[in-house]
Amino acid sequence: MIWGTNLFEEHCGVTLFKRSNRGVQLTPAGHALYEDGKKIIALSNQALARAQ
């Protein structure tokens, strides 16, 4: 399934971006998800490397 940003935010029940006519910025929730996501990806890559 392909998620659009608004649909993902709606599904999670959090606002990830502050949107304005000048662009977008991460909200505190968006920043937390981004930082944790980077850690999850790194751990996943490490696990895959060990498995190989």
Contacts in CASP RR format, 6 or more apart in sequence:
PFRMAT RR
TARGET T0000
AUTHOR 0000-0000-0000
METHOD contacts of the structure
MODEL  1
MIWGTNLFEEHCGVTLFKRSNRGVQLTPAGHALYEDGKKIIALSNQALAR
AQ
3 11 0 8 1.000
5 16 0 8 1.000
5 17 0 8 1.000
8 16 0 8 1.000
9 15 0 8 1.000
9 16 0 8 1.000
9 17 0 8 1.000
14 27 0 8 1.000
14 29 0 8 1.000
14 30 0 8 1.000
14 33 0 8 1.000
15 27 0 8 1.000
15 29 0 8 1.000
16 26 0 8 1.000
16 27 0 8 1.000
16 29 0 8 1.000
16 30 0 8 1.000
16 33 0 8 1.000
17 24 0 8 1.000
17 25 0 8 1.000
17 26 0 8 1.000
17 27 0 8 1.000
17 30 0 8 1.000
18 24 0 8 1.000
18 25 0 8 1.000
18 26 0 8 1.000
18 27 0 8 1.000
26 34 0 8 1.000
END
